[in-house]
């Protein structure tokens, strides 16, 4: 994707939380030289013209204030389907959207945020608060036994082209060979790109979301990068998905969520 065509999609519903997402998108767009696409999803297509006028005001005001190009778009349909389709249609660099703790049935089924992100080949940055920093200086990167974690390294490399970041590899306290192999590969990858890093060992033998989130808070991290599970079932949600713990973390640290992609699974040195 060329710099000129790079686009960031921002789902927008006029709430304070979606304003926070827009503020993040503005900062990132100015850094990576991207245009914004502001998307509002409606229930009935007959309201399209009126809603577009309303959204155009937000786009014009923000564009004039920050000097970036913003294109408003109105679509009718199911929110999580529309967001994924729009991201594909505009070849989005990333999607930046609000998130909030799951409510009601969402505590046992998939939250709205996870339903939107599942299956997308485009990364999602989910936020709860307005930006506190101008850049992602400290990034927490959980390491586990899954081979799909390589996709996160690709995005660490992409972000490093725009930000001078330090990566904190957080590994479980196990000596399991797949975890060790993935950590060794990740370390070599970052060294080859001259990216600063530090390795942190957790107290638990398996990846623990609460422990990682507490560490991220202690170091004042600006971002956590996670890999979504390939399959999310009713039972995995019932026993509290780590994904949801990260996404709606109590410290409101932004989280980049990446889906496994089949074309990057086979990679020499990655187990």
PADOVEX-992099 format. One record per residue (C-alpha): residue in three letters; x, y, z. Coordinates in steps of 0.1 Angstrom, whole numbers, plus 5000, padded with zeros to 4 digits. Layout:
// PADOVEX-992099
ALAXYZ ...
END
This chain:
// PADOVEX-992099
UNK500050005000 UNK501450344990 UNK501650635014 UNK499150834992 UNK496450564995 UNK496850465031 UNK493550495049 UNK492350445085 UNK488750345092 UNK487050495122 UNK483550375131 UNK481750675147 UNK478450705166 UNK478751045182 UNK479550915217 UNK482451025238 UNK484050685233 UNK483950715195 UNK485351065199 UNK488250915218 UNK488850675188 UNK488750965164 UNK491351155185 UNK493650845183 UNK493050815146 UNK493951185140 UNK497251135158 UNK498150815140 UNK497050955106 UNK499351255110 UNK502251025119 UNK501750765092 UNK500451015066 UNK497050855062 UNK493550975054 UNK490650895076 UNK487350735066 UNK484650815092 UNK481950555091 UNK478450585107 UNK476150275105 UNK472350335104 UNK469450105105 UNK467350245076 UNK468850365043 UNK466050635040 UNK467950835066 UNK471250835046 UNK471051185033 UNK470251345066 UNK472851145085 UNK475551225059 UNK475051595064 UNK475451545102 UNK478551335097 UNK480051575072 UNK480051845099 UNK482151625122 UNK484551545093 UNK484951905081 UNK485452045116 UNK488051775125 UNK489751815091 UNK490052185094 UNK491352165130 UNK494051905123 UNK494851945086 UNK494051595075 UNK491751455049 UNK488551285063 UNK485851125042 UNK482451055058 UNK480550745048 UNK477050625058 UNK476050265055 UNK472950075065 UNK473049725080 UNK474549515108 UNK477349715125 UNK479949435128 UNK479349325092 UNK479449675078 UNK482749765095 UNK484549465082 UNK483249505047 UNK484149875047 UNK487649805059 UNK488149565030 UNK486549795004 UNK488850085013 UNK491949865018 UNK492250005053 UNK495650035070 UNK493949975103 UNK490550015120 UNK490450235152 UNK487350195172 UNK485950235207 UNK485449955231 UNK483749915265 UNK483249635291 UNK480749375279 UNK477149415291 UNK474349165296 UNK474548855274 UNK477848985260 UNK479448865292 UNK478748505281 UNK478648545244 UNK480848745221 UNK481149115229 UNK480449365201 UNK484049445198 UNK485149085193 UNK482249015168 UNK483549315148 UNK487149205148 UNK486748825142 UNK488048705109 UNK489349045097 UNK492749055080 UNK493049415090 UNK494349505125 UNK492049685150 UNK493149935176 UNK490549945203 UNK490550235228 UNK488650345258 UNK490150685266 UNK491550985246 UNK495250965239 UNK497551045268 UNK500751035247 UNK501651145212 UNK503250805204 UNK503550445213 UNK506850455232 UNK506250135253 UNK504649835237 UNK503849515256 UNK504049205234 UNK502748875251 UNK504648565240 UNK503048225241 UNK503247885224 UNK501147975193 UNK502848005159 UNK500448275148 UNK502248525170 UNK504548605141 UNK501748835127 UNK502249065157 UNK505949095149 UNK505049225114 UNK503049505131 UNK505849585155 UNK508049635125 UNK505549855108 UNK504950065139 UNK508750095145 UNK509050275111 UNK506950565126 UNK507650545163 UNK510750495184 UNK509350225206 UNK510649975231 UNK509049635230 UNK508449445262 UNK508249075255 UNK506148925283 UNK506548545285 UNK504948295309 UNK507248145335 UNK507447805317 UNK510347645299 UNK508047495273 UNK510047455241 UNK507547625218 UNK507447935240 UNK511247945241 UNK511447895203 UNK508948175197 UNK510748405221 UNK514148325205 UNK512748395170 UNK511048725182 UNK514348845198 UNK516348775166 UNK513648945145 UNK513849265165 UNK517649255167 UNK517649235129 UNK515549545127 UNK517449735154 UNK514349755176 UNK514949795213 UNK513349525235 UNK513249375270 UNK512249025281 UNK509948985311 UNK509148655327 UNK505748605344 UNK505048415375 UNK502548185359 UNK503347885337 UNK500647985312 UNK499848325296 UNK497848525322 UNK496048835310 UNK495748995344 UNK499448965351 UNK500249115317 UNK497849395321 UNK499249485356 UNK502749485341 UNK501649715313 UNK500149955338 UNK503349945360 UNK505550055331 UNK502950305318 UNK502750125284 UNK500850295256 UNK499949975238 UNK499449605242 UNK499449385210 UNK497449065212 UNK496548785188 UNK492848685187 UNK492048315189 UNK491348145157 UNK488147995169 UNK485948145197 UNK483247925210 UNK480447965236 UNK482547765261 UNK485747965256 UNK483748275263 UNK482048125293 UNK485448065309 UNK486448425302 UNK488448485271 UNK491848655276 UNK490948865245 UNK488049025264 UNK490249085295 UNK492749275274 UNK490249465253 UNK488249605282 UNK491149625307 UNK490549835338 UNK493550065331 UNK492050145297 UNK495350075279 UNK494850075241 UNK495049725225 UNK495949625190 UNK494049315180 UNK495349095152 UNK493748795136 UNK495848495125 UNK496248485087 UNK496848155069 UNK499448295046 UNK501848385074 UNK501548065094 UNK504347885077 UNK507548065086 UNK510947905092 UNK511847915129 UNK508347975141 UNK506547695159 
END
